[in-house]
Amino acid sequence: MKSYRKELWYEVARRRQLVNITPEVMQCLAESEIQEGLCLVNAMHISASVFINDDESGLHHDFEVWLEKLAPEKPHSQYRHNGFEDNADAHLKRTIMGREVVVAVTGGRLDFGPWEQIFYGEFDGMRRKRVLVKIIGE
């Protein structure tokens, strides 16, 4: 069995942003030369997420509105975590959206369903954060 590991780094210019990272993950798979196995993609920071969904701008807007209703950023004083930092909402949003995804690798390709794409969800941006890609298989 072969193993491949790579870190992808992101620094978004806004507090919150969804970034389609499917092309970068596909490049990692090509570099790995693994044909059959599993691909793990996970956020290595507690206020960022990795998830799978459709790459559709209306849906991305809906995520933003929905997440803001569930864990509004402001007022910062509503959260006990906030003191030195003001990112309690980002931690909650990450918990809702998830830490990682695992995608089957079949025939050297990510084995997606229709419309599926991998996204990096940033909820406390404007600083460098990383995503781990780990691929195992034959």
Buried (B, 14 or more C-beta within 10 A) or exposed (E): EEEBEBEBEBEBEEBBBBBBBBEBBBEBBEEBEBBEBBBBBBBBBBBBBBBBBEBEEEEBEEBBEEBBEEBEBEEBEEBEBBEEEBBBBBBBBBEBBBBBBEBEBEEBEBEEEEEBBBBBBBBBBEEEBBBBBBBBBE
